[in-house]
Amino acid sequence: MQTFKSVSSHRLNQNLGRTGKVWQKNYWDRLLRSEAHLRKTRDDIVKNPVKAKLRSNEFLLWSRPTDAHGEAP
């Protein structure tokens, strides 16, 4: 994980012409235990750039996830 965070932060900063930290010091993983938990986690991930107050050119924008049938959960 340390190697991933180091390499990706260096490349992100280089591409954005910035310096400084990109990642939080710690990370954690979590087992998704239900469809509801999966949907909430997925929605939280989509909202993260806005919560971080990133400008529109600082992250990739994707649409709300859909299920296997192409419908929003």
Helices and strands as residue ranges (DSSP letters): H 2-16, H 35-51, G 56-58
